[in-house]
Amino acid sequence: MAIALGALSVVLLIALVFSRMQLGDRDTTIVQGQNRLDQAQAAVLVLQTQIALDKTGATRLQKRVDEAKTDSGQRQTELEKVKAGDVNLQASLDKTRVTSTDFQTQMEDAKVVSIKHQGEVDIAQAKDAVLQTQLNEVRADSAKPQAQLAEANALTADLQAKLEDSEKLIAKLQKTPAKN
């Protein structure tokens, strides 16, 4: 029995050593698991911090996107106003072009009329020059009859004076008795 007890003690001792080794391995595994858990928790904490920062950034980014959408809407409204203004401006430009074309046509017509009028003026000036020449000739020609008329008037006046003298003489002679 002593041997059996001794053998049993040895088996128990081996079982105890083996159990101790397994417990040591398990403790090491638990410590390593705990270390990994701590590292994972630290990584989770870092990730949670990063997520919180990303959420804050995403909120800011969303706010900027909303502002950009608002600005885009305002700019779209302004663009529509500008387009409407462009349509009005284009209509005004077309109207101005039509007016300008009409004015250009009127100017061309006026040039034609002006050229025609200038031709008429030139003809009238030429006729006037001819008439002036004829007038000068008539004046020159009428100067002779006027001179002759003046001479005739002078002769008439002279004859009138002589006639009056003769009439006076006749009257005088008629008043005087005849001497026969």
C-alpha positions as CSV (number, residue, x, y, z in Angstrom):
1,M,0.0,0.0,0.0
2,A,2.8,2.3,0.6
3,I,3.9,1.7,-2.9
4,A,0.4,2.2,-4.2
5,L,0.2,5.4,-2.1
6,G,3.6,6.4,-3.3
7,A,2.5,5.7,-6.9
8,L,-0.7,7.5,-6.3
9,S,1.1,10.5,-4.8
10,V,3.4,10.6,-7.8
11,V,0.4,10.4,-10.2
12,L,-1.3,13.1,-8.2
13,L,1.9,15.2,-8.1
14,I,2.2,14.8,-11.9
15,A,-1.5,15.7,-12.3
16,L,-0.9,18.6,-10.0
17,V,2.1,19.8,-11.9
18,F,0.3,19.2,-15.2
19,S,-2.8,21.1,-13.8
20,R,-0.4,23.9,-12.6
21,M,1.1,24.1,-16.1
22,Q,-2.3,24.2,-17.7
23,L,-3.4,26.9,-15.1
24,G,-0.2,28.9,-15.9
25,D,-0.9,28.6,-19.6
26,R,-4.5,29.6,-19.0
27,D,-3.4,32.6,-16.8
28,T,-1.0,33.6,-19.5
29,T,-3.8,33.3,-22.1
30,I,-6.1,35.3,-19.8
31,V,-3.4,38.0,-19.3
32,Q,-2.8,38.1,-23.0
33,G,-6.5,38.2,-23.6
34,Q,-6.8,41.0,-21.1
35,N,-4.0,42.8,-22.8
36,R,-5.6,42.4,-26.1
37,L,-8.9,43.5,-24.6
38,D,-7.2,46.6,-23.2
39,Q,-5.6,47.3,-26.6
40,A,-9.0,46.7,-28.3
41,Q,-10.7,49.0,-25.8
42,A,-8.0,51.6,-26.4
43,A,-8.4,51.2,-30.2
44,V,-12.2,51.4,-29.7
45,L,-11.8,54.5,-27.6
46,V,-9.5,56.0,-30.4
47,L,-12.1,55.0,-33.0
48,Q,-14.9,56.4,-30.9
49,T,-13.0,59.7,-30.6
50,Q,-12.3,59.6,-34.3
51,I,-16.0,58.8,-35.0
52,A,-17.0,61.8,-32.7
53,L,-14.6,64.0,-34.6
54,D,-15.9,62.6,-37.9
55,K,-19.5,63.2,-36.8
56,T,-18.5,66.8,-35.9
57,G,-16.8,67.2,-39.3
58,A,-19.8,65.6,-41.0
59,T,-22.1,68.0,-39.2
60,R,-19.9,70.9,-40.3
61,L,-19.7,69.5,-43.8
62,Q,-23.5,69.0,-43.9
63,K,-24.0,72.6,-42.7
64,R,-21.7,73.7,-45.5
65,V,-23.6,71.6,-48.0
66,D,-26.8,73.1,-46.8
67,E,-25.3,76.6,-47.1
68,A,-24.0,75.7,-50.6
69,K,-27.5,74.4,-51.5
70,T,-29.0,77.7,-50.2
71,D,-26.4,79.7,-52.1
72,S,-27.0,77.6,-55.1
73,G,-30.7,78.2,-54.9
74,Q,-30.1,81.9,-54.6
75,R,-27.7,81.9,-57.4
76,Q,-30.2,79.9,-59.5
77,T,-32.8,82.5,-58.7
78,E,-30.3,85.3,-59.7
79,L,-29.4,83.3,-62.8
80,E,-33.1,83.1,-63.7
81,K,-33.4,86.9,-63.1
82,V,-30.3,87.5,-65.3
83,K,-31.8,85.2,-68.0
84,A,-35.0,87.1,-67.9
85,G,-33.1,90.3,-68.1
86,D,-31.1,88.9,-71.0
87,V,-34.4,88.0,-72.8
88,N,-35.6,91.6,-72.2
89,L,-32.2,93.0,-73.2
90,Q,-32.3,90.8,-76.3
91,A,-35.8,92.0,-77.2
92,S,-34.6,95.6,-76.6
93,L,-31.5,94.9,-78.7
94,D,-33.6,93.5,-81.5
95,K,-35.9,96.5,-81.3
96,T,-32.9,98.8,-81.4
97,R,-31.5,96.9,-84.4
98,V,-34.9,97.3,-86.2
99,T,-34.9,101.0,-85.4
100,S,-31.3,101.3,-86.4
101,T,-32.0,99.6,-89.7
102,D,-35.0,101.8,-90.3
103,F,-32.9,104.9,-89.4
104,Q,-30.2,103.6,-91.8
105,T,-32.7,103.2,-94.5
106,Q,-34.1,106.7,-93.9
107,M,-30.5,108.0,-93.9
108,E,-29.9,106.3,-97.3
109,D,-33.2,107.7,-98.6
110,A,-32.2,111.1,-97.3
111,K,-28.8,110.9,-99.0
112,V,-30.5,110.0,-102.3
113,V,-32.9,113.0,-101.8
114,S,-30.0,115.2,-100.8
115,I,-28.0,114.2,-103.9
116,K,-31.1,114.8,-106.0
117,H,-31.7,118.1,-104.3
118,Q,-28.1,119.0,-104.7
119,G,-28.4,118.3,-108.4
120,E,-31.5,120.5,-108.5
121,V,-29.6,123.2,-106.6
122,D,-26.7,122.9,-109.1
123,I,-29.2,123.2,-112.0
124,A,-30.9,126.1,-110.4
125,Q,-27.6,127.8,-109.7
126,A,-26.6,127.2,-113.4
127,K,-30.0,128.6,-114.5
128,D,-29.6,131.5,-112.1
129,A,-26.2,132.2,-113.5
130,V,-27.7,132.2,-117.1
131,L,-30.6,134.4,-115.9
132,Q,-28.2,136.7,-114.2
133,T,-26.1,137.0,-117.4
134,Q,-29.3,137.6,-119.3
135,L,-30.4,140.2,-116.7
136,N,-27.1,141.9,-117.0
137,E,-27.4,141.9,-120.8
138,V,-31.0,143.2,-120.5
139,R,-29.8,145.9,-118.0
140,A,-27.0,146.8,-120.4
141,D,-29.6,146.8,-123.3
142,S,-32.1,148.7,-121.2
143,A,-29.5,151.3,-120.3
144,K,-29.4,152.4,-123.9
145,P,-33.2,152.9,-124.1
146,Q,-33.1,154.6,-120.7
147,A,-30.4,156.9,-122.0
148,Q,-32.4,157.4,-125.1
149,L,-35.5,158.0,-123.0
150,A,-33.6,160.4,-120.8
151,E,-32.5,162.2,-124.0
152,A,-36.0,162.0,-125.4
153,N,-37.3,163.4,-122.1
154,A,-34.8,166.2,-122.2
155,L,-35.7,166.9,-125.8
156,T,-39.4,166.7,-124.9
157,A,-38.7,169.1,-122.0
158,D,-36.8,171.4,-124.4
159,L,-39.6,171.2,-127.0
160,Q,-42.2,171.7,-124.3
161,A,-40.3,174.8,-123.2
162,K,-40.1,175.9,-126.8
163,L,-43.8,175.2,-127.3
164,E,-44.6,177.2,-124.2
165,D,-42.5,180.0,-125.5
166,S,-44.2,179.7,-128.9
167,E,-47.6,179.6,-127.3
168,K,-46.7,182.7,-125.4
169,L,-45.5,184.3,-128.5
170,I,-48.7,183.3,-130.4
171,A,-50.8,184.6,-127.5
172,K,-48.8,187.8,-127.6
173,L,-49.1,188.1,-131.3
174,Q,-52.9,187.5,-131.1
175,K,-53.2,190.3,-128.6
176,T,-51.3,192.7,-130.7
177,P,-53.4,194.3,-133.6
178,A,-52.3,193.6,-137.0
179,K,-50.5,196.3,-138.9
180,N,-51.5,196.1,-142.4
